[in-house]
Amino acid sequence: MALQKLNTLGVLDTRMGDGTYVCSFDFDKHMQNISEFYMTPDLLDDVAEFRTLIEVECARLAILRATEEELQQLKYYMTIFEKNITAYVNTARGSRNRDILFQKFNDSDIDFHTQISKMSHNELLIYAFSTAKEAIREYMATIGHKRVINLEPGEKISSVENHWKIYNGIEQKNFELCRKTLLEMIDYNILT
């Protein structure tokens, strides 16, 4: 029964008449593949609560523990996020590229928040974030879409401003700025 479960998870590959082999296993890829089965609209509240607990604490620890190199990496992810979300907003509605750009800016958003979790230097928090990453990705896609769908080219993108506030809060060791901004970003009832 254990072998069947590992086969189902993609950890093992059983070949009839040949044997059972261990597959290369990527936990993040696995979670991405199964996210459609567990992501439901009811999960939004749970994801918001999880993000509030985990990401605020990761930011607090990042302020205390982040290296200069990690800050530079966070800044890099921030600039990629800004580039991708700006390209999305400035692309005409109905364009085929718009869906691709939405996915790119959502991916760069998750990269930014993943980096903050890594900067906490707390292996359990990093693991918890990684485990929930696909649920967080879906959550970000849901609320992110609502926040930018009606923006016109050239309009101010509050998500960009908020991400820079988080970066600056970590760099300047201003936890209150990080906490306040993260809580506003996570709250899916605030759609500005």
C-alpha atoms as an extended CHARMM CRD file, in Angstrom:
* protein
*
       192  EXT
         1         1  MET       CA              0.0000000000        0.0000000000        0.0000000000  PROA      1               0.0000000000
         2         2  ALA       CA              2.8810000000        2.3630000000        0.7930000000  PROA      2               0.0000000000
         3         3  LEU       CA              4.4100000000        1.7160000000       -2.6400000000  PROA      3               0.0000000000
         4         4  GLN       CA              1.0770000000        2.5120000000       -4.3090000000  PROA      4               0.0000000000
         5         5  LYS       CA              0.8510000000        5.8140000000       -2.4230000000  PROA      5               0.0000000000
         6         6  LEU       CA              4.4120000000        6.7360000000       -3.3720000000  PROA      6               0.0000000000
         7         7  ASN       CA              3.6120000000        5.8110000000       -6.9870000000  PROA      7               0.0000000000
         8         8  THR       CA              0.5250000000        8.0380000000       -6.9130000000  PROA      8               0.0000000000
         9         9  LEU       CA              2.5750000000       10.9150000000       -5.5170000000  PROA      9               0.0000000000
        10        10  GLY       CA              5.1300000000       10.4850000000       -8.2990000000  PROA      10              0.0000000000
        11        11  VAL       CA              7.9610000000        9.5470000000       -5.9470000000  PROA      11              0.0000000000
        12        12  LEU       CA              8.2670000000        6.0420000000       -7.3670000000  PROA      12              0.0000000000
        13        13  ASP       CA              7.8930000000        4.6520000000      -10.8780000000  PROA      13              0.0000000000
        14        14  THR       CA              6.9090000000        0.9990000000      -11.0810000000  PROA      14              0.0000000000
        15        15  ARG       CA              7.5670000000       -0.6830000000      -14.4130000000  PROA      15              0.0000000000
        16        16  MET       CA              5.9060000000       -4.0640000000      -14.8700000000  PROA      16              0.0000000000
        17        17  GLY       CA              8.5020000000       -6.7770000000      -15.2130000000  PROA      17              0.0000000000
        18        18  ASP       CA             11.3500000000       -4.3210000000      -14.6370000000  PROA      18              0.0000000000
        19        19  GLY       CA             11.0960000000       -3.0860000000      -11.0570000000  PROA      19              0.0000000000
        20        20  THR       CA             10.4250000000        0.0090000000       -9.0060000000  PROA      20              0.0000000000
        21        21  TYR       CA             12.5610000000        3.1340000000       -9.3400000000  PROA      21              0.0000000000
        22        22  VAL       CA             12.8400000000        6.3120000000       -7.3000000000  PROA      22              0.0000000000
        23        23  CYS       CA             11.9370000000        9.3480000000       -9.3760000000  PROA      23              0.0000000000
        24        24  SER       CA             13.4230000000       12.7830000000       -9.1730000000  PROA      24              0.0000000000
        25        25  PHE       CA             10.9890000000       14.5230000000       -6.8320000000  PROA      25              0.0000000000
        26        26  ASP       CA             10.3350000000       18.2510000000       -6.6810000000  PROA      26              0.0000000000
        27        27  PHE       CA              8.0580000000       19.1130000000       -3.7530000000  PROA      27              0.0000000000
        28        28  ASP       CA              7.1050000000       22.5500000000       -5.1340000000  PROA      28              0.0000000000
        29        29  LYS       CA              6.1750000000       21.0310000000       -8.5080000000  PROA      29              0.0000000000
        30        30  HSD       CA              4.1510000000       18.3430000000       -6.7450000000  PROA      30              0.0000000000
        31        31  MET       CA              2.2080000000       20.9400000000       -4.7430000000  PROA      31              0.0000000000
        32        32  GLN       CA              1.5940000000       22.9360000000       -7.9260000000  PROA      32              0.0000000000
        33        33  ASN       CA              0.1890000000       19.8370000000       -9.6510000000  PROA      33              0.0000000000
        34        34  ILE       CA             -2.2720000000       19.0450000000       -6.8690000000  PROA      34              0.0000000000
        35        35  SER       CA             -3.2900000000       22.6230000000       -5.9930000000  PROA      35              0.0000000000
        36        36  GLU       CA             -6.3580000000       22.4790000000       -8.2180000000  PROA      36              0.0000000000
        37        37  PHE       CA             -7.7500000000       19.6940000000       -6.0300000000  PROA      37              0.0000000000
        38        38  TYR       CA             -7.5580000000       21.5430000000       -2.7240000000  PROA      38              0.0000000000
        39        39  MET       CA             -7.9710000000       25.2010000000       -3.7240000000  PROA      39              0.0000000000
        40        40  THR       CA            -11.5700000000       26.2460000000       -3.1720000000  PROA      40              0.0000000000
        41        41  PRO       CA            -13.1720000000       29.6630000000       -2.6420000000  PROA      41              0.0000000000
        42        42  ASP       CA            -13.6520000000       28.7780000000        1.0380000000  PROA      42              0.0000000000
        43        43  LEU       CA             -9.8920000000       28.4730000000        1.3780000000  PROA      43              0.0000000000
        44        44  LEU       CA             -9.4000000000       32.2510000000        0.8810000000  PROA      44              0.0000000000
        45        45  ASP       CA             -9.9820000000       32.9670000000        4.5720000000  PROA      45              0.0000000000
        46        46  ASP       CA             -7.6190000000       30.1820000000        5.6050000000  PROA      46              0.0000000000
        47        47  VAL       CA             -4.8850000000       31.4010000000        3.2650000000  PROA      47              0.0000000000
        48        48  ALA       CA             -5.3080000000       34.9810000000        4.5010000000  PROA      48              0.0000000000
        49        49  GLU       CA             -4.9610000000       33.8230000000        8.1140000000  PROA      49              0.0000000000
        50        50  PHE       CA             -1.9450000000       31.6560000000        7.2610000000  PROA      50              0.0000000000
        51        51  ARG       CA             -0.2340000000       34.4880000000        5.3780000000  PROA      51              0.0000000000
        52        52  THR       CA             -0.9000000000       36.8770000000        8.2560000000  PROA      52              0.0000000000
        53        53  LEU       CA              0.7930000000       34.5420000000       10.7080000000  PROA      53              0.0000000000
        54        54  ILE       CA              3.6750000000       33.3210000000        8.5660000000  PROA      54              0.0000000000
        55        55  GLU       CA              4.5880000000       36.2890000000        6.3810000000  PROA      55              0.0000000000
        56        56  VAL       CA              4.4520000000       38.9220000000        9.1000000000  PROA      56              0.0000000000
        57        57  GLU       CA              6.7480000000       36.8020000000       11.2740000000  PROA      57              0.0000000000
        58        58  CYS       CA              9.0630000000       36.1080000000        8.3150000000  PROA      58              0.0000000000
        59        59  ALA       CA              9.3300000000       39.8610000000        7.7050000000  PROA      59              0.0000000000
        60        60  ARG       CA             10.1040000000       40.4830000000       11.3880000000  PROA      60              0.0000000000
        61        61  LEU       CA             12.8610000000       37.8820000000       11.3310000000  PROA      61              0.0000000000
        62        62  ALA       CA             14.1450000000       39.1070000000        7.9620000000  PROA      62              0.0000000000
        63        63  ILE       CA             14.6370000000       42.5420000000        9.5130000000  PROA      63              0.0000000000
        64        64  LEU       CA             16.7800000000       40.9410000000       12.2010000000  PROA      64              0.0000000000
        65        65  ARG       CA             18.6500000000       38.3600000000       10.0980000000  PROA      65              0.0000000000
        66        66  ALA       CA             18.8010000000       39.2820000000        6.4090000000  PROA      66              0.0000000000
        67        67  THR       CA             22.1940000000       39.6320000000        4.7880000000  PROA      67              0.0000000000
        68        68  GLU       CA             23.0720000000       42.3870000000        2.3450000000  PROA      68              0.0000000000
        69        69  GLU       CA             23.0950000000       39.8030000000       -0.4740000000  PROA      69              0.0000000000
        70        70  GLU       CA             19.5910000000       38.6730000000        0.4570000000  PROA      70              0.0000000000
        71        71  LEU       CA             18.3720000000       42.2800000000        0.4480000000  PROA      71              0.0000000000
        72        72  GLN       CA             19.8410000000       42.7080000000       -3.0250000000  PROA      72              0.0000000000
        73        73  GLN       CA             18.0360000000       39.5360000000       -4.1460000000  PROA      73              0.0000000000
        74        74  LEU       CA             14.7640000000       40.8700000000       -2.6910000000  PROA      74              0.0000000000
        75        75  LYS       CA             15.3070000000       44.1360000000       -4.5630000000  PROA      75              0.0000000000
        76        76  TYR       CA             15.9110000000       42.1550000000       -7.7610000000  PROA      76              0.0000000000
        77        77  TYR       CA             12.6140000000       40.2720000000       -7.2860000000  PROA      77              0.0000000000
        78        78  MET       CA             10.9060000000       43.5950000000       -6.5810000000  PROA      78              0.0000000000
        79        79  THR       CA             12.1260000000       45.1240000000       -9.8350000000  PROA      79              0.0000000000
        80        80  ILE       CA             11.0030000000       42.0430000000      -11.7910000000  PROA      80              0.0000000000
        81        81  PHE       CA              7.5770000000       42.2140000000      -10.1320000000  PROA      81              0.0000000000
        82        82  GLU       CA              7.2920000000       45.9240000000      -10.9490000000  PROA      82              0.0000000000
        83        83  LYS       CA              8.2940000000       45.3180000000      -14.5690000000  PROA      83              0.0000000000
        84        84  ASN       CA              5.8280000000       42.4350000000      -14.9970000000  PROA      84              0.0000000000
        85        85  ILE       CA              2.8090000000       44.0630000000      -13.3480000000  PROA      85              0.0000000000
        86        86  THR       CA              3.4320000000       47.3270000000      -15.2260000000  PROA      86              0.0000000000
        87        87  ALA       CA              3.6180000000       45.4190000000      -18.5230000000  PROA      87              0.0000000000
        88        88  TYR       CA              0.3170000000       43.7110000000      -17.6520000000  PROA      88              0.0000000000
        89        89  VAL       CA             -1.4570000000       46.9680000000      -16.8080000000  PROA      89              0.0000000000
        90        90  ASN       CA             -0.1020000000       48.6660000000      -19.9440000000  PROA      90              0.0000000000
        91        91  THR       CA             -1.1780000000       45.8290000000      -22.2770000000  PROA      91              0.0000000000
        92        92  ALA       CA             -4.5230000000       46.2360000000      -23.9960000000  PROA      92              0.0000000000
        93        93  ARG       CA             -7.4150000000       44.2200000000      -22.6180000000  PROA      93              0.0000000000
        94        94  GLY       CA             -8.2220000000       41.2570000000      -24.8100000000  PROA      94              0.0000000000
        95        95  SER       CA             -4.6190000000       40.8550000000      -25.8960000000  PROA      95              0.0000000000
        96        96  ARG       CA             -3.3530000000       37.2560000000      -25.9170000000  PROA      96              0.0000000000
        97        97  ASN       CA             -0.2170000000       38.4570000000      -24.1350000000  PROA      97              0.0000000000
        98        98  ARG       CA             -2.2340000000       39.7980000000      -21.2160000000  PROA      98              0.0000000000
        99        99  ASP       CA             -2.8810000000       36.3250000000      -19.7440000000  PROA      99              0.0000000000
       100       100  ILE       CA              0.8050000000       35.4510000000      -20.0700000000  PROA      100             0.0000000000
       101       101  LEU       CA              1.7990000000       38.7400000000      -18.4420000000  PROA      101             0.0000000000
       102       102  PHE       CA             -0.6590000000       38.1470000000      -15.6040000000  PROA      102             0.0000000000
       103       103  GLN       CA              0.9630000000       34.7860000000      -14.8930000000  PROA      103             0.0000000000
       104       104  LYS       CA              4.4220000000       36.3760000000      -15.0300000000  PROA      104             0.0000000000
       105       105  PHE       CA              3.5530000000       39.1020000000      -12.5490000000  PROA      105             0.0000000000
       106       106  ASN       CA              1.8730000000       36.5980000000      -10.2400000000  PROA      106             0.0000000000
       107       107  ASP       CA              4.9700000000       34.3600000000      -10.3950000000  PROA      107             0.0000000000
       108       108  SER       CA              7.2500000000       37.3050000000       -9.6350000000  PROA      108             0.0000000000
       109       109  ASP       CA              4.9850000000       38.2410000000       -6.7210000000  PROA      109             0.0000000000
       110       110  ILE       CA              5.3840000000       34.7660000000       -5.2200000000  PROA      110             0.0000000000
       111       111  ASP       CA              9.1630000000       34.9810000000       -5.7950000000  PROA      111             0.0000000000
       112       112  PHE       CA              9.2690000000       38.2300000000       -3.7980000000  PROA      112             0.0000000000
       113       113  HSD       CA              7.3770000000       36.7280000000       -0.8470000000  PROA      113             0.0000000000
       114       114  THR       CA              9.3560000000       33.4800000000       -1.0170000000  PROA      114             0.0000000000
       115       115  GLN       CA             12.5530000000       35.4950000000       -0.6800000000  PROA      115             0.0000000000
       116       116  ILE       CA             11.2280000000       37.1610000000        2.4700000000  PROA      116             0.0000000000
       117       117  SER       CA             10.5200000000       33.7310000000        3.9540000000  PROA      117             0.0000000000
       118       118  LYS       CA             14.0760000000       32.6430000000        3.1120000000  PROA      118             0.0000000000
       119       119  MET       CA             15.4430000000       35.8020000000        4.7190000000  PROA      119             0.0000000000
       120       120  SER       CA             13.8590000000       34.7310000000        8.0210000000  PROA      120             0.0000000000
       121       121  HSD       CA             16.5330000000       32.0180000000        8.3260000000  PROA      121             0.0000000000
       122       122  ASN       CA             13.9310000000       29.8880000000       10.1170000000  PROA      122             0.0000000000
       123       123  GLU       CA             13.7820000000       26.5010000000        8.3920000000  PROA      123             0.0000000000
       124       124  LEU       CA             10.3170000000       25.6680000000        9.7220000000  PROA      124             0.0000000000
       125       125  LEU       CA              8.8260000000       28.9660000000        8.4980000000  PROA      125             0.0000000000
       126       126  ILE       CA             10.5030000000       28.4820000000        5.1180000000  PROA      126             0.0000000000
       127       127  TYR       CA              9.0890000000       24.9640000000        4.9190000000  PROA      127             0.0000000000
       128       128  ALA       CA              5.6040000000       26.1230000000        5.9630000000  PROA      128             0.0000000000
       129       129  PHE       CA              5.6340000000       28.8410000000        3.2980000000  PROA      129             0.0000000000
       130       130  SER       CA              6.8860000000       26.3800000000        0.6840000000  PROA      130             0.0000000000
       131       131  THR       CA              4.1930000000       23.8600000000        1.5920000000  PROA      131             0.0000000000
       132       132  ALA       CA              1.4750000000       26.4790000000        1.1910000000  PROA      132             0.0000000000
       133       133  LYS       CA              3.0710000000       28.2430000000       -1.7840000000  PROA      133             0.0000000000
       134       134  GLU       CA              0.5530000000       26.9980000000       -4.3540000000  PROA      134             0.0000000000
       135       135  ALA       CA             -2.4110000000       27.9820000000       -2.1980000000  PROA      135             0.0000000000
       136       136  ILE       CA             -0.7410000000       31.3760000000       -1.7190000000  PROA      136             0.0000000000
       137       137  ARG       CA             -0.1080000000       31.6240000000       -5.4820000000  PROA      137             0.0000000000
       138       138  GLU       CA             -3.8020000000       30.9800000000       -6.1810000000  PROA      138             0.0000000000
       139       139  TYR       CA             -4.7850000000       33.4730000000       -3.4880000000  PROA      139             0.0000000000
       140       140  MET       CA             -2.4740000000       36.1010000000       -4.9920000000  PROA      140             0.0000000000
       141       141  ALA       CA             -3.8970000000       35.4380000000       -8.4530000000  PROA      141             0.0000000000
       142       142  THR       CA             -7.4460000000       35.8550000000       -7.1720000000  PROA      142             0.0000000000
       143       143  ILE       CA             -6.9410000000       39.0980000000       -5.2590000000  PROA      143             0.0000000000
       144       144  GLY       CA             -4.2240000000       40.4250000000       -7.5610000000  PROA      144             0.0000000000
       145       145  HSD       CA             -6.5070000000       40.1370000000      -10.5690000000  PROA      145             0.0000000000
       146       146  LYS       CA             -9.2670000000       42.0560000000       -8.8020000000  PROA      146             0.0000000000
       147       147  ARG       CA             -6.8280000000       44.8130000000       -7.8420000000  PROA      147             0.0000000000
       148       148  VAL       CA             -5.4060000000       45.4390000000      -11.3100000000  PROA      148             0.0000000000
       149       149  ILE       CA             -8.0590000000       44.3300000000      -13.8090000000  PROA      149             0.0000000000
       150       150  ASN       CA             -9.6050000000       47.7840000000      -14.1570000000  PROA      150             0.0000000000
       151       151  LEU       CA             -6.4150000000       49.8410000000      -14.1140000000  PROA      151             0.0000000000
       152       152  GLU       CA             -5.7450000000       51.8800000000      -17.2410000000  PROA      152             0.0000000000
       153       153  PRO       CA             -2.2870000000       52.1520000000      -18.8130000000  PROA      153             0.0000000000
       154       154  GLY       CA             -0.1600000000       54.6540000000      -16.9040000000  PROA      154             0.0000000000
       155       155  GLU       CA             -2.3090000000       54.5640000000      -13.7530000000  PROA      155             0.0000000000
       156       156  LYS       CA             -0.6870000000       54.2400000000      -10.3470000000  PROA      156             0.0000000000
       157       157  ILE       CA             -0.3090000000       50.6050000000       -9.3110000000  PROA      157             0.0000000000
       158       158  SER       CA             -0.7490000000       50.4170000000       -5.5340000000  PROA      158             0.0000000000
       159       159  SER       CA              0.6420000000       46.8680000000       -5.4580000000  PROA      159             0.0000000000
       160       160  VAL       CA              3.9840000000       48.2040000000       -6.6700000000  PROA      160             0.0000000000
       161       161  GLU       CA              4.0050000000       50.9090000000       -4.0020000000  PROA      161             0.0000000000
       162       162  ASN       CA              3.1340000000       48.3600000000       -1.3100000000  PROA      162             0.0000000000
       163       163  HSD       CA              5.8650000000       45.9420000000       -2.3530000000  PROA      163             0.0000000000
       164       164  TRP       CA              8.4230000000       48.7770000000       -2.2810000000  PROA      164             0.0000000000
       165       165  LYS       CA              7.1730000000       49.6990000000        1.2160000000  PROA      165             0.0000000000
       166       166  ILE       CA              7.8390000000       46.1430000000        2.3580000000  PROA      166             0.0000000000
       167       167  TYR       CA             11.3000000000       46.1520000000        0.7930000000  PROA      167             0.0000000000
       168       168  ASN       CA             12.1120000000       49.5400000000        2.3400000000  PROA      168             0.0000000000
       169       169  GLY       CA             10.7060000000       48.4530000000        5.6980000000  PROA      169             0.0000000000
       170       170  ILE       CA             13.0130000000       45.4380000000        5.7610000000  PROA      170             0.0000000000
       171       171  GLU       CA             16.0070000000       47.4240000000        4.5420000000  PROA      171             0.0000000000
       172       172  GLN       CA             15.4040000000       50.2100000000        7.0820000000  PROA      172             0.0000000000
       173       173  LYS       CA             14.4930000000       47.7440000000        9.8510000000  PROA      173             0.0000000000
       174       174  ASN       CA             11.0190000000       49.2610000000       10.1950000000  PROA      174             0.0000000000
       175       175  PHE       CA              8.8520000000       46.3320000000       11.2890000000  PROA      175             0.0000000000
       176       176  GLU       CA              5.7260000000       48.4190000000       11.8010000000  PROA      176             0.0000000000
       177       177  LEU       CA              5.7950000000       49.5650000000        8.1540000000  PROA      177             0.0000000000
       178       178  CYS       CA              6.2510000000       45.9460000000        6.9910000000  PROA      178             0.0000000000
       179       179  ARG       CA              3.5190000000       44.6060000000        9.2450000000  PROA      179             0.0000000000
       180       180  LYS       CA              0.9730000000       47.2700000000        8.3190000000  PROA      180             0.0000000000
       181       181  THR       CA              1.6620000000       46.9630000000        4.5930000000  PROA      181             0.0000000000
       182       182  LEU       CA              1.5960000000       43.1570000000        4.6060000000  PROA      182             0.0000000000
       183       183  LEU       CA             -1.6980000000       43.0930000000        6.4940000000  PROA      183             0.0000000000
       184       184  GLU       CA             -3.2390000000       45.5030000000        3.9740000000  PROA      184             0.0000000000
       185       185  MET       CA             -1.9130000000       43.4620000000        1.0510000000  PROA      185             0.0000000000
       186       186  ILE       CA             -3.1410000000       40.1740000000        2.4760000000  PROA      186             0.0000000000
       187       187  ASP       CA             -6.6440000000       41.4770000000        3.2550000000  PROA      187             0.0000000000
       188       188  TYR       CA             -8.6540000000       40.4870000000        0.1700000000  PROA      188             0.0000000000
       189       189  ASN       CA            -11.4550000000       42.8510000000        1.1760000000  PROA      189             0.0000000000
       190       190  ILE       CA             -9.1740000000       45.8070000000        0.4070000000  PROA      190             0.0000000000
       191       191  LEU       CA             -9.1160000000       45.9540000000       -3.3670000000  PROA      191             0.0000000000
       192       192  THR       CA             -7.0910000000       49.0920000000       -3.9540000000  PROA      192             0.0000000000
